[in-house]
Amino acid sequence: MDDGGPTAAKSPEWAQTALDACLRQLPVDTIAYGKSVQVLRAWTEAGTAFCVVYRYQCFDGVLGIRCTFDEDMYGELPDSPEDFGCDIAVYAIGEPLGTVADRLRVDESGVHWWGDLDEHLPRPPAE
């Protein structure tokens, strides 16, 4: 269980399952604009987060989101990786940015990052 530290870690398998659920949900999303999302890159950061770099119809440029597992959309520690991943797809990636656009951080490759960011912006693992 989380000790109240800065990140609620899950297993690497939990993180991968959540990411997989997110990526499966986007092309079939009928609630928001998930179907319009073009995923360019996605990865997990062990059991602490997943990242998705994507293009979105309502933004001129490349976006990146980093999601930790501290809380789900209800403010609770997520227990289902599938539900967590689907919620990120529909209610974060598939939705317009709104005021989040005012807080985007751009990395050296031009990706506009948002979500659960650290001092250093995410970097994809070497291929």
C-alpha positions as CSV (number, residue, x, y, z in Angstrom):
1,M,0.0,0.0,0.0
2,D,1.1,3.6,-0.6
3,D,2.9,5.2,2.3
4,G,1.7,8.7,1.4
5,G,4.9,9.3,-0.7
6,P,4.9,11.4,-3.8
7,T,3.9,8.5,-6.1
8,A,1.7,5.5,-5.6
9,A,3.6,2.7,-7.3
10,K,2.0,-0.3,-8.8
11,S,3.6,-3.3,-10.4
12,P,5.1,-2.9,-13.9
13,E,2.5,-5.4,-15.1
14,W,-0.3,-3.2,-13.6
15,A,1.1,-0.2,-15.4
16,Q,1.4,-2.0,-18.7
17,T,-2.2,-3.3,-18.4
18,A,-3.4,0.3,-17.7
19,L,-1.6,1.6,-20.7
20,D,-2.9,-1.2,-22.9
21,A,-6.4,-0.5,-21.8
22,C,-6.0,3.2,-22.6
23,L,-4.6,2.5,-26.1
24,R,-7.4,0.0,-26.8
25,Q,-10.1,2.5,-25.7
26,L,-9.0,5.5,-27.8
27,P,-10.0,4.1,-31.2
28,V,-13.4,3.0,-30.0
29,D,-14.3,5.9,-27.8
30,T,-17.8,7.2,-28.4
31,I,-18.0,9.6,-25.4
32,A,-15.3,12.2,-26.3
33,Y,-12.9,12.7,-29.2
34,G,-10.7,9.6,-28.6
35,K,-11.3,8.3,-32.1
36,S,-9.5,11.4,-33.5
37,V,-6.4,10.8,-31.4
38,Q,-3.3,9.6,-33.3
39,V,-0.9,7.9,-30.8
40,L,2.7,8.5,-31.8
41,R,4.4,6.8,-28.9
42,A,3.5,5.2,-25.5
43,W,5.4,3.7,-22.7
44,T,5.4,2.9,-19.0
45,E,7.8,4.1,-16.3
46,A,8.1,0.9,-14.4
47,G,5.2,0.8,-12.0
48,T,4.9,4.5,-11.4
49,A,3.4,6.0,-14.5
50,F,2.6,5.7,-18.2
51,C,3.1,8.3,-20.9
52,V,1.3,8.8,-24.2
53,V,2.5,11.1,-27.0
54,Y,-0.2,12.0,-29.4
55,R,-1.8,14.3,-31.9
56,Y,-5.3,15.6,-31.2
57,Q,-7.8,17.3,-33.5
58,C,-8.3,20.3,-31.2
59,F,-4.6,21.1,-30.7
60,D,-2.0,22.3,-33.3
61,G,1.0,20.3,-32.3
62,V,2.1,17.2,-30.5
63,L,0.9,16.5,-27.0
64,G,2.2,14.3,-24.2
65,I,0.5,13.1,-21.1
66,R,2.1,11.5,-18.1
67,C,-0.2,9.7,-15.7
68,T,0.8,8.4,-12.3
69,F,-1.3,6.0,-10.3
70,D,-1.9,8.3,-7.2
71,E,-5.6,8.7,-7.8
72,D,-8.3,7.9,-10.3
73,M,-10.9,10.3,-11.6
74,Y,-12.8,9.9,-8.3
75,G,-9.9,11.0,-6.2
76,E,-9.2,7.4,-5.0
77,L,-6.2,5.1,-5.3
78,P,-7.0,3.2,-8.5
79,D,-7.5,-0.6,-8.1
80,S,-8.4,-1.6,-11.6
81,P,-5.7,-1.0,-14.3
82,E,-8.3,-1.5,-17.1
83,D,-10.7,1.1,-15.6
84,F,-7.9,3.5,-14.9
85,G,-6.6,3.2,-18.5
86,C,-10.0,3.6,-20.1
87,D,-10.8,6.6,-17.9
88,I,-7.5,8.3,-19.0
89,A,-8.4,7.6,-22.7
90,V,-11.9,9.0,-22.4
91,Y,-11.7,11.7,-19.8
92,A,-8.2,13.0,-20.3
93,I,-6.7,12.3,-23.7
94,G,-10.1,12.3,-25.5
95,E,-11.3,15.6,-24.0
96,P,-10.3,19.2,-25.1
97,L,-7.5,20.6,-23.0
98,G,-9.4,23.6,-21.6
99,T,-7.3,25.5,-19.0
100,V,-4.7,22.7,-19.1
101,A,-3.4,24.4,-22.3
102,D,-2.2,27.3,-20.1
103,R,0.2,25.0,-18.2
104,L,1.7,22.9,-21.0
105,R,5.5,22.4,-20.8
106,V,7.3,21.9,-24.0
107,D,10.3,19.6,-24.3
108,E,13.3,19.9,-26.7
109,S,11.5,17.9,-29.3
110,G,8.4,20.1,-29.3
111,V,6.1,17.8,-27.3
112,H,3.7,19.8,-25.2
113,W,3.5,17.9,-21.9
114,W,0.7,17.8,-19.2
115,G,-0.4,15.6,-16.5
116,D,1.6,14.4,-13.5
117,L,4.9,15.9,-14.4
118,D,8.2,16.0,-12.4
119,E,10.9,18.6,-12.7
120,H,12.3,16.8,-15.7
121,L,9.9,16.1,-18.5
122,P,9.4,12.5,-19.6
123,R,11.7,10.9,-22.1
124,P,10.8,7.8,-24.2
125,P,12.9,4.8,-23.6
126,A,15.5,4.0,-26.3
127,E,14.1,1.9,-29.0
